[in-house]
């Protein structure tokens, strides 16, 4: 089946630029030249001013003490705009920075609403940086990766698991009379006596077989179920249902359970999705070209800043750490100011 490049992650460019302005201003809060540069950016359009206002609004909603404001020497739409000038102590600055960084996501409910949904649907879930093994009623064992969730639906003749978020490794006790099936998005993995891993990302579902056999199908694709053996994996494009079948080293499958992530050949974007689940702060990249580049290696999930650099730098990017809570990936060339 054809390989389909994952679509670029959608984002609000103006919201991203407004968040970056907050970063610049946090780094140099007393720089009058930087504050003067913000004025023409705000004046470009009402949308620019609105994006800035949203960033400040999220700052206030975070509960952090609001920064001291000073008027700009220019107006936007006839109203004088205000920007941070002097900031509160360092811990408060950090909280404000993180919230500003995620302005557009928070406003859309991208963090709060999924947490509520998972809490209502999940039978088992994990938090950031924490794996958990669960023994199910039939003796099968599921190991959940960080920030992952499953719903369990066991009936008299069927055993159904829904991967709601993240990644899980399954060690299935085979029972021909009660099929074991895992659903991730519109993709289904049917156990044929096996140990296998399922990862659910924003753009794809990946199923990798360490031992035994697994049947894989997708409701978006009319093709028949394909059967994977040990050392095989399939990546399913969530938008099209197209499947890409590859060979992998069986012992590397589910390596994240040991605290070391072994990657043979994957995109920076997909590896970053995994690293985010093990990082208590925020990882940000607005470079689709960087995220689409391929990478391989062994990455320490106990040291995400170092792991992220090991992913990004060999791929032609660079990583900047801000306030001990935010990792920013950019192209290697000097980033443009917003």
C-alpha positions as CSV (number, residue, x, y, z in Angstrom):
1,X,0.0,0.0,0.0
2,X,1.2,3.5,-0.6
3,X,3.2,5.4,1.9
4,X,1.5,8.7,2.9
5,X,3.4,11.6,4.4
6,X,1.7,12.7,7.6
7,X,0.1,16.1,7.3
8,X,1.7,19.0,9.0
9,X,0.3,19.8,12.4
10,X,-2.2,22.6,12.2
11,X,-1.7,25.7,14.3
12,X,-2.7,29.3,14.6
13,X,0.3,31.3,13.2
14,X,-0.7,34.5,14.9
15,X,-1.2,32.8,18.2
16,X,2.2,31.2,17.9
17,X,3.8,34.5,17.1
18,X,2.1,36.2,20.1
19,X,3.4,33.4,22.3
20,X,6.9,33.9,21.0
21,X,6.6,37.6,21.7
22,X,5.9,36.7,25.3
23,X,9.1,34.6,25.3
24,X,11.2,37.4,23.9
25,X,9.7,39.9,26.4
26,X,10.3,37.4,29.3
27,X,13.9,37.0,28.3
28,X,14.5,40.7,28.2
29,X,11.7,42.5,30.1
30,X,13.5,45.8,30.3
31,X,14.5,46.1,26.6
32,X,12.8,49.3,25.3
33,X,13.8,48.5,21.7
34,X,12.0,45.1,21.8
35,X,8.9,46.8,23.2
36,X,9.0,49.3,20.3
37,X,9.3,46.5,17.8
38,X,6.1,45.0,19.2
39,X,4.0,48.1,18.4
40,X,4.1,47.7,14.5
41,X,3.4,44.0,14.8
42,X,0.3,44.7,16.8
43,X,-0.7,47.4,14.3
44,X,-0.6,45.1,11.3
45,X,-4.2,44.0,11.7
46,X,-7.0,43.6,14.3
47,X,-6.2,39.9,14.3
48,X,-2.6,40.6,15.5
49,X,-4.0,42.7,18.4
50,X,-6.5,40.0,19.2
51,X,-3.8,37.2,19.2
52,X,-1.8,39.3,21.7
53,X,-4.9,39.9,23.9
54,X,-5.6,36.1,23.9
55,X,-2.0,35.4,25.0
56,X,-2.4,37.8,27.9
57,X,-5.8,36.5,28.8
58,X,-4.5,32.9,29.1
59,X,-1.7,34.3,31.3
60,X,-4.4,35.7,33.7
61,X,-6.4,32.5,33.6
62,X,-3.4,30.5,34.7
63,X,-3.6,32.0,38.1
64,X,-0.2,33.6,37.9
65,X,0.1,37.2,39.3
66,X,-0.5,39.5,36.4
67,X,2.6,41.4,35.2
68,X,3.1,45.1,35.7
69,X,2.0,46.7,32.4
70,X,3.3,49.8,30.7
71,X,1.7,51.6,27.7
72,X,3.3,51.3,24.3
73,X,4.3,54.5,22.5
74,X,1.8,53.6,19.7
75,X,-1.8,52.7,19.4
76,X,-3.7,50.0,17.7
77,X,-7.2,50.8,16.3
78,X,-7.2,54.0,18.3
79,X,-6.8,52.2,21.7
80,X,-3.5,52.2,23.6
81,X,-2.1,48.7,24.0
82,X,-0.3,47.4,27.0
83,X,2.5,44.9,27.2
84,X,4.5,43.3,30.1
85,X,7.3,45.5,31.3
86,X,8.3,44.4,34.8
87,X,7.5,40.8,35.9
88,X,6.9,39.1,39.2
89,X,9.5,36.7,40.8
90,X,11.0,33.9,38.7
91,X,8.6,31.1,39.6
92,X,5.6,33.3,38.6
93,X,7.4,34.3,35.4
94,X,7.8,30.6,34.5
95,X,4.1,29.9,35.0
96,X,3.1,32.8,32.9
97,X,5.6,31.8,30.2
98,X,4.3,28.2,30.0
99,X,0.7,29.4,29.7
100,X,1.5,32.0,27.1
101,X,3.3,29.4,25.1
102,X,0.2,27.2,25.0
103,X,-2.3,30.1,24.5
104,X,-4.0,28.8,21.4
105,X,-4.2,25.2,22.7
106,X,-5.6,26.2,26.1
107,X,-8.2,28.5,24.5
108,X,-9.4,25.6,22.3
109,X,-9.7,23.3,25.3
110,X,-7.0,21.0,23.8
111,X,-5.7,20.1,27.3
112,X,-8.7,20.3,29.5
113,X,-11.3,18.7,27.4
114,X,-9.2,15.5,26.5
115,X,-8.5,15.0,30.2
116,X,-12.2,15.2,31.0
117,X,-13.0,12.8,28.2
118,X,-10.3,10.3,29.3
119,X,-11.4,10.5,32.9
120,X,-15.0,9.5,31.8
121,X,-14.0,6.8,29.3
122,X,-10.8,5.2,30.7
123,X,-10.6,2.2,32.9
124,X,-6.9,2.6,33.3
125,X,-4.8,5.7,32.6
126,X,-1.3,7.0,33.4
127,X,0.2,10.4,34.1
128,X,3.1,12.2,32.5
129,X,6.4,10.2,32.7
130,X,4.8,7.2,34.4
131,X,4.3,3.7,32.9
132,X,1.9,1.2,34.5
133,X,1.3,-2.6,34.1
134,X,-2.2,-3.9,34.5
135,X,-3.2,-7.6,34.7
136,X,-6.7,-8.0,33.2
137,X,-9.4,-10.5,34.3
138,X,-8.2,-13.2,31.8
139,X,-4.6,-13.0,32.8
140,X,-3.5,-10.8,29.9
141,X,-1.1,-8.1,30.8
142,X,-1.2,-4.5,29.4
143,X,1.6,-2.0,30.1
144,X,0.6,1.5,29.5
145,X,3.1,4.1,28.5
146,X,3.2,7.6,30.0
147,X,0.1,9.8,29.5
148,X,-1.9,6.8,28.0
149,X,-5.4,5.4,28.6
150,X,-7.4,2.3,27.8
151,X,-11.0,1.3,28.1
152,X,-11.7,-2.4,28.8
153,X,-14.8,-4.2,27.4
154,X,-14.8,-7.9,28.3
155,X,-17.9,-9.9,27.5
156,X,-18.7,-13.6,27.5
157,X,-17.4,-14.2,23.9
158,X,-15.2,-11.2,23.2
159,X,-12.4,-9.2,24.7
160,X,-12.2,-5.7,23.4
161,X,-9.7,-3.0,24.4
162,X,-9.8,0.6,23.2
163,X,-6.6,2.6,23.3
164,X,-7.8,6.1,24.0
165,X,-4.5,7.9,24.1
166,X,-0.8,7.2,24.0
167,X,0.8,3.7,23.8
168,X,0.4,0.3,25.3
169,X,2.2,-3.1,25.1
170,X,0.0,-6.2,25.2
171,X,0.9,-9.7,26.4
172,X,-2.2,-11.6,25.5
173,X,-3.4,-14.9,26.9
174,X,-4.7,-16.5,23.8
175,X,-8.3,-17.9,23.8
176,X,-9.7,-18.9,20.4
177,X,-13.2,-18.9,21.9
178,X,-12.8,-15.2,23.1
179,X,-11.0,-13.1,20.5
180,X,-8.8,-10.3,21.8
181,X,-9.0,-7.1,19.8
182,X,-7.5,-3.6,20.3
183,X,-9.0,-0.6,18.7
184,X,-7.0,2.7,18.2
185,X,-9.0,5.3,16.3
186,X,-10.4,3.4,13.2
187,X,-7.6,0.8,13.3
188,X,-8.2,-2.7,14.8
189,X,-5.6,-5.2,15.9
190,X,-6.7,-8.8,16.4
191,X,-4.6,-11.1,18.5
192,X,-3.6,-14.5,17.1
193,X,-1.5,-15.4,20.2
194,X,1.1,-12.7,20.7
195,X,3.0,-9.8,22.3
196,X,2.5,-6.5,20.5
197,X,2.7,-2.8,20.9
198,X,0.1,-0.2,19.8
199,X,0.8,3.6,19.6
200,X,-1.8,6.2,18.9
201,X,-0.4,9.6,17.6
202,X,-2.2,12.6,16.2
203,X,-1.6,11.5,12.6
204,X,-1.0,7.7,12.7
205,X,-1.5,4.4,14.5
206,X,1.5,2.1,14.7
207,X,1.2,-1.6,15.5
208,X,4.4,-3.6,16.1
209,X,4.6,-7.4,16.8
210,X,7.3,-8.7,19.1
211,X,6.0,-12.3,19.2
212,X,3.2,-14.3,17.5
213,X,0.8,-12.9,15.0
214,X,-1.6,-10.0,14.7
215,X,-4.4,-9.2,12.2
216,X,-4.7,-5.5,11.4
217,X,-7.7,-3.8,9.6
218,X,-9.0,-0.3,9.3
219,X,-12.5,0.9,8.8
220,X,-11.4,3.7,6.5
221,X,-9.7,1.4,4.1
222,X,-11.5,-1.3,2.1
223,X,-8.6,-3.7,1.9
224,X,-8.8,-7.0,3.7
225,X,-7.1,-7.6,7.0
226,X,-3.4,-8.0,6.8
227,X,-1.5,-10.3,9.1
228,X,1.7,-9.3,10.8
229,X,4.3,-11.7,12.2
230,X,7.1,-11.2,14.7
231,X,9.4,-8.4,13.7
232,X,6.8,-6.6,11.6
233,X,5.0,-3.4,12.1
234,X,2.4,-1.4,10.2
235,X,1.8,2.3,10.3
236,X,-1.8,3.4,9.5
237,X,-2.5,7.0,8.3
238,X,-5.4,8.1,10.4
239,X,-6.7,10.5,7.7
240,X,-6.7,8.0,4.8
241,X,-6.4,4.6,6.3
242,X,-3.4,3.8,4.1
243,X,-1.0,1.3,5.6
244,X,2.8,1.1,5.5
245,X,4.3,-2.3,6.4
246,X,7.9,-2.5,7.6
247,X,10.4,-4.9,9.3
248,X,11.8,-4.1,12.7
249,X,14.0,-5.8,15.3
250,X,11.6,-7.6,17.6
251,X,13.7,-6.9,20.8
252,X,13.3,-3.1,20.2
253,X,9.5,-3.2,20.2
254,X,8.2,-1.8,23.5
255,X,11.6,-0.6,24.5
256,X,10.1,2.4,26.2
257,X,9.1,0.1,29.1
258,X,12.8,0.0,30.1
259,X,13.1,3.8,30.1
260,X,15.1,3.8,26.8
261,X,13.3,4.5,23.6
262,X,14.9,2.7,20.6
263,X,13.9,4.2,17.2
264,X,14.9,2.5,14.0
265,X,13.4,4.9,11.5
266,X,10.7,7.4,12.3
267,X,10.0,11.1,11.8
268,X,11.1,13.8,14.3
269,X,7.4,14.6,14.7
270,X,6.4,11.1,15.8
271,X,9.3,10.7,18.1
272,X,8.5,14.1,19.6
273,X,5.0,12.9,20.3
274,X,6.4,10.1,22.4
275,X,8.8,12.4,24.3
276,X,6.0,14.8,25.1
277,X,4.3,12.1,27.1
278,X,7.4,11.8,29.4
279,X,8.0,15.6,29.8
280,X,6.3,17.6,32.5
281,X,6.7,20.8,30.6
282,X,6.0,21.7,27.0
283,X,7.8,20.8,23.8
284,X,7.1,23.1,20.9
285,X,8.0,23.1,17.2
286,X,6.4,25.1,14.4
287,X,8.7,23.8,11.6
288,X,6.8,21.2,9.5
289,X,10.0,20.5,7.5
290,X,11.9,19.6,10.7
291,X,9.1,17.4,12.0
292,X,8.9,15.4,8.8
293,X,12.7,14.5,8.8
294,X,13.6,10.9,9.7
295,X,15.7,10.0,12.6
296,X,16.9,6.9,14.5
297,X,18.7,6.2,17.7
298,X,18.4,5.4,21.4
299,X,16.9,8.1,23.6
300,X,16.8,8.3,27.4
301,X,13.2,8.9,28.6
302,X,14.5,9.9,32.0
303,X,16.3,13.0,30.5
304,X,13.8,14.4,27.9
305,X,15.8,17.7,27.2
306,X,18.8,15.6,26.2
307,X,16.7,13.1,24.3
308,X,15.0,15.9,22.4
309,X,18.3,17.5,21.4
310,X,19.5,14.1,20.3
311,X,16.5,13.9,18.0
312,X,16.5,17.5,16.7
313,X,20.1,18.4,16.3
314,X,21.2,15.6,13.9
315,X,18.1,16.4,11.9
316,X,19.3,19.9,11.2
317,X,17.5,21.8,14.0
318,X,18.4,23.3,17.3
319,X,16.7,23.2,20.7
320,X,16.3,26.1,23.1
321,X,15.3,25.5,26.7
322,X,13.3,28.3,28.4
323,X,12.4,28.6,32.0
324,X,13.2,24.9,32.7
325,X,9.7,24.0,31.4
326,X,9.7,24.7,27.7
327,X,11.7,23.1,24.9
328,X,11.6,25.0,21.6
329,X,12.8,23.3,18.4
330,X,13.6,25.5,15.4
331,X,15.5,25.2,12.1
332,X,19.3,25.5,12.5
333,X,19.3,28.9,10.8
334,X,18.7,31.9,13.0
335,X,14.9,32.0,13.8
336,X,13.0,35.0,12.6
337,X,11.3,37.2,15.1
338,X,7.5,37.2,14.9
